[in-house]
Amino acid sequence: MKSYHTYMDRQGLSREAHEKLLALTASRRRAVPRWATGAAALAACCALCLGLWRLSGPVQPAEQLTSDSTVPGQKDTYGPGETPPGEQGDGIVVEGPDGAALNFFALPYIAYPELEEGAAVDTSPAALALPEGYFEETLTLADLQTIFWGPEGKPEGAEGDLPWTLDWGGYALSGRACYDGEGELLWLYVFGEHPDGPSFTLELRPGALPVSCLVEPGRTATDVRGTEVTGWSRTYDRDGDGVDDVICGSEFMAGDVGVRFETVVPADAAGDPAGVCQLANTLLVRQALSDGGLSLEALMRAEEVPDWRAETFDSLAQARQEAAFAPYLPRENPAGYGEFFGRLEYQEGNYDLLWVRWSRGYQDVEVEVRLPEGEETTYYQLVDPAAPETYDKRLYSIPWADSVPEEHRETVDHPMFRAEDMTRDLVAARAHFKTERGEPDAWVIDFAVLHPEGAVVEYHCEGLTVDQVWAMVEDTL
């Protein structure tokens, strides 16, 4: 879920829709195994974020253009050189043609209507699904070059890292390709942005349009030389920084490759932010629909497929047969909770986890155990018991967003304690009372424990008392 939060914070999605999506993943836990909720929501909305750089040329008003119109060639931007490669952020910094002035010609007209209604969340199974054993691989610059130049990669004598017609010079790019458990490509996405502020997102999927969990009414389709391109735009403060963002997107099929592309520029940026967004989309559409278009051929199969295993359990006793996880699991079912679900997931080099859940109405008790495997095992944040402001809910009031200082929100939301520091008082510090959906008042207690051998145990308990949760934890120390 940490990667999901990071991803969603960068998208052109209203805060209301974001909250609905988070609520959806929580509510579906009772019907869908936990592995298929947060990750599935991310996968369903997955996209590639890149940044557009200094596009300041005028854009002809839409009402004066037809579907066959073009914008005459003009100096819309200036060549790279202001941002030396390697001097910004993480990822691949793209070099453009050395010192060249870029001249964009024959740009197709595409309608980008302003969407007034907010995005809704698609709750259909097709929008929230991932195959077992899926995994991701980091994209290299060479991989990106095969997408835009074909399986052979960058042609001999070509200037710049990627086709200059994209005007991506100076951008820091990072991307991932997602594969199913058999090593077949599901989709790929790249994140990137420019230090001047603009960014954009791109997702590519073989054989079909990228799957989305968002429904946005009001999009308009334009015929671009025989291809239907659906465009949209929106202006609102997407990241809560007090400054509106101008967002523009397009979606279409480039031969057998489905494309979704979205640009974001701060509304207070110099020049014409809306024009920058629209021109960025138009350049991508033109490149994708040109001779050669886009190619996923070199990435259709992963070179190596990690071993994986998945298994479900019908009882706690069955789950405790997994010897490596048993020391961290409760010995007994919590009193009063009848419905049980358990699941083990393992993928070589990525994750090794087992989680169990008991349900009583809308109240769940969940315990997830993650054994060391791969680089990151949890999105919980390690805290110091001597700094209660970083984890103690008793110091703050609901809504947390209004009372918890910005610098402590991540830790107050997801604190992790070392096993040797655990006490009953730390459990009590994580408890708050709530009433919802007609259920009786109940304690909600959540936190994680880091054990000396590297295992992380996450607790999310609704309806248990502090003493009951502490007894569960103390038995594992």
N, C-alpha and C positions, 0 to 999 in steps of 0.2 A: 504493500500500500504506500510506502514512502515514495517509490518511483511514480505511482499513480498520482499522489498529491503534487509532486514536482511537475509532472506532465500537465495535469489539469490547470495548474496555476499559470501555464504559458499559453493556454488556448483561448480563442475567441468565444468563450462560453459565459453566460450570465452567472452571477453568483447564485441566483435562485436555482438554475438548472444544475449547477455544481452541487449544491446542497441536496437536491432531489436525487442525484446520482449516488452520492454518499449514503443517503438514507436508504436508497434502493438496495445497495450492496449489503447494508446491515440487515434489512428486513428479509432478504432472500436467504440469509444464512440458515433459516429454519427449513427451507425447502431445497437448497442447493448446497453441496459441500463447499466449505470455506475456500478451498483452492480455486473454485470457479467463480468467485464473486469479485473481489477487488482486482485480481489480475484480468478477469474477463472484461470488466468495465474499462480498464486501461486498454486492453487489446481491441475492444470494439471501437474505441474512439482514437486509436493510435494514429499519429501523424508525424510528419517530418518538419522540424522548425528550422528555418534558415532565415537569413536577414538580407534585405535589399538595401543597396548602398547608393546614396546620392542621386537618385533619379529625380531631376528637377524640371524636365521639359514639360511644356504644356500638353494637355490631353484634350482632344476635340470633344465638345459636349456630345453626350450620347444621342440627344434628340436630332443632331445633324448628321448622324451616321446611319448607314444601313448594314445589314449582315455581310455585305460584300465590300464595305468601305475599308479603306486603309488610311493610316496617318502618314503623310509624306515624310521622307527621311529628313532628320534634323539632328543636331547635336543635343541629345537628351541628357547626357552625362559625360563625365570625363574619366579617363582611364585610371587604373589603380596606381598606387605609389604613395598615398598619404598614410596608409596603414601597413608598415613593414611586416612581412610574414613572421609569425612566431611571437608577436608582441601583444597578443590579446587572448585572454581566456584559455579555456581548454578546447581541444579539438583540432581539426585541420584548417589552417588558414589558407584560403584559396588565393593564388596569384593569378592576376589577369595579364593580358598582353602588355608587355613592357612599354610604358609611356604612351600607349596609343589612345587617341580620342575615339570613343565609341559612337558610331552613327547607326541609329535604329531606323529601319526602313520597313515599309509595307506591313504595318501593324494591323491585325484584324480588329474589327469592332466586336466587343463582348459587353453585354448588358450586366451591370452590377447593381441591381436594385437594393435600396436601403430596406433592411428587414426591421419592421416595427415590433413584431411579436417576438418574445424570448424563445429560446430553444427548449423543446420538451424532450423528455427521456423516453426512448423506445425500450420497453420492458420485455419484448419478445425474446424467446430463447435464441433465435438466430443472431440477435444483437449482443447477447451476453454468453458467448460460448468460446471455449478454447479446447483443442484436443489434448488428451493426456500425453505427457512427455514433451510438450513444446519447449523450445529453447531459443535463445537469441545469440547472434554472433555480431561482433563489432565490425562495422564497415570501414574499410581503409580508403585512402584516396584512389588507389588503383581500382577498387570496387566501384566507386562512383564514376570513374572514367569509363568503365565498361557499360554503365547504364546510359551515359550520354553520347558515347562514341562507338559503342558496339563491343562485342566479346573480345576483340583484339586490343581494346584499350585506346589510349591516346595515340593518334596518328603521328608518324614521324614528321617533324617540322612544324607541328601545331603549336601556337603560342598559348601560354597560360595553362593552368591546371585543368580547366573545364572550358567548354565552348564559350567564347567571349559574348555570344548573343544572349546568354543568360544574365550577364552583368553581375556575376557573383564574386567578383574580385574583392578581396579584403574581408570576406566572411569567415568566421570560425564555424566549421561544420563538424558534427558528430552524428553518427547514425548506427542503426542496428537492423539486422535482418532477422525475422522471426520464422522459425521452421517448426514443422510438426514432429512428432516422435519418430518418424521414419526419415527425417532429413529433407522433406519437401518444403519449398518456400511457401509461406503463407502470405506474407507481405513484408515490406521494408519501410523504414522511416528514418529521417535524418533530422537532427536538431541543429540549428545554427543561428547566429545573430551577429550583427555588426556593432562595433563599439559606439557608433553614433546613435544607436537606439533602435532602428528598424529591425524586424525579424520576420521570418516566414516559416511556414510549416508545409511539408510535403509527405504524402503517403502514396506508395505504389503497390499494386496488388495484381498478380498474374490472373488474367482471364475474366476479371469482373471489377466493378467499382469497389473501392475500399469500403468495408463495413463500417457503419457509424451507429452509435447508440443515441444520436441526437436527431430530432425531427425539427426542421426549421422551415415553416411555411413562408411562401413569398419569393422563393428563388425563381429565377427566370432563365430559360434555355435560349441560347443563340446558336444559329447554324454557322459554323466556321468551316467553310470549304468542305461541306459534307459531313462534318462531325458536330454533334449536339454538345455544346459546352454550357453547363449550368453555372450561373454566377450569382453572387450575393455580396452585400456589404453591411456593416453595422458599426455604430459609434457608441461606445460607453466605456466606463472605467473598469476594465476587465481585471486589473490586478489590485484594485483598492488603494492606489497611491495618490488619489485625489486628482489625477489627470486623465481625461478621456483618451481612449485609444481608437484609432481608425482601423477597421478590420475589413479585409476584402478577400473573397475566396472564389475558387472555381473547381469544377468537378466534371470529368469527361473520360471517355475511352480513347487512348492513343493506340490504335490497332488492338493488340491483345493485352495491353497494359492499362489497368484502371488507375486513374490519377485523381488525387484531391490535393489542392494547393491553397494555402491561406497566408496572407501577409498581414503584418501588424506594424503600425507606425504611431507613435505618440501624437495626439492631436495638436500639441503645442510645438511640434517640430517645425524647423524653418521650411519655407517653401509651401508646397501643396501636398499635405499628407495623403489626401484621398487620391490625388493624381499619382503619387508614388506607389500607393497600394495597387491601383488599377494597372499601371504600367508594368509592375512586377509580375502580376498574373498574366497579362497579355504576352509578355516576353516568354514566360514558361509555356503557355499554350502554343505559341508559334513554334518554339523549339521542339516541343513534344509532337506536333503534327507535321513537322518538316520531314523531308526525305531522311530515312534512317530512324527518326523518332526516338523512342526510348527502347532499351533492350534489357531484359532481365535474364537472358540466356545464361550468362556466366555465373549467376547466383541462384539458379533454380534448385540446385542440390547442395547441401552442406558437405564439406569435405570429410567431416567426422561427426558422428551422431553419438552423444553421450549416453551411457547406460542409464536406464531409469526403471523405477518400480513404483507401482501404485496399488494400494490395497485398502479396503474398507473393513470396519469391524462393527459387529452387532452388540458387543458388550464390553465393559471395562476389563473384565477378566481376559477376554480375547486380545484386547490391545496390550495388556500387560505381559503377554507372551513375547513381545518384542523386547528382548533382554536389554538392549542398549538404552531404551526409553523408560523401562519400568521404574528405575529409581526416582524419576522426576514426576511420575503420574500419581494421582490420588490412589489410595488403597481401597477406598470404598466410594460407592455412589452417594452424592449429596442427598440427604433426606428430602422427600417430597417432590423430587424431579423424576419423571418416568421415562420420557423419550430420550434415547441415547443414539449418538452417531459418532463414529471414530474413523479416522483416515490416516494412512501413512503415505508420504510422498518422498521419493528419493530420486535425485538426478546427479550423476557423477560430476563433481566440480562445481555444482550450483547450489543444491540444497538437500537437506536430510531432515525431515520433520515428521512429527506425528501429533495430531490434535484430536481432542475429544470434546464432546458437547452434550450437555443435558438440558432439556427444555421443560418448562412448566408454563403453559400459556404463552405469553410474549416474553417471558423471562428465560434467559439462557445463562448457563455456567459453562465457560470455555477455558480449556487449558491447552496450550500449544507448546510443544517441546521442539526446539531446534538444536540439532547437534552440529558441531563445526563442519562445514563443507562449503567451499567457495569463499569469496571475499567478504560478502555481507550476509549476515544472518537475521537481522532484525532492524526495524525502523525505530525501535525504542532508543531513548537517549540516556546514557549513564549519568547519574546525578550523585552529589555528595550529601549524605544525610545531615551534615552540618549546615547546609544551605536550604532550609525549608521553603524559601521563596521559589525554588526551582521545581517543586513537586507537590507541596502541601495544598490540597484543594480547600482546606479549612480557612486559608488566608484570603480566599477570593469568593466572589458571588457569581451566581448565574444571571445573565449570560457571560460565560468565560471570556468571550471576545472583547467585552467591555471592561472587564476587571483585571485580566491577566496582562502584565506588561509584555510588549512585543518581544523583548529579549528572552522571555521565559515561556513563551507559548508552546514551543516544541517539547520542552521537558515537562511542563505541566500536563500536556496532552498525553505524552508517552514516556514516563520516567522508568528507568531501569536501575535497580539496586544490586550491589554485590551481595552474594549469598552470606558472606561473613558479617555484613552489616545489618541483615534483616532482623526486625523486631516487630512486635505487635503494634507499636506506635506508628511505624511506617505504613503498615496496612491501614490503620485508622486514618492516616493522613490522606489516603487515596479514596476515602468513602464519601459519597454524597447521596442525599435522599432525593427521590423523584417520584412523580406520579405521571403516567401517560397511558394512552389508549384504554382508559377505564380500568387499568390494573391498580391494585392496592399500592400504597406507599411502599417503597422497597429501597434497600441500599444498592448502590452501584459502585463496584470497586474494581479498578483495573491498574495494572502495573506489570513489570517484568523483573525477573531475577537472573542475574548472571552468575553461574557457578564456576568455581576455580578451573575446571577442566574445559571450559569454553561453552558448555551448554547454556542456552537461554530458554527460560520458561516464562511464557506470557500468560497472565491471568486476566480474564474478563468475567466478572461475577455479578449477576443481577439476582437479588432476593436473598443472598446469604448475609449473615451478620459478620462483623469484623472478627469475632472469635472463631467463627466457622472457617473463614478464609485463612486466618492465621494458623489454625490447626492443619489445614491442607498444606500450607507452605512449610511450616515447621517440620513436618514429617519428612520433607525432602532435604533438609539441611544437614 
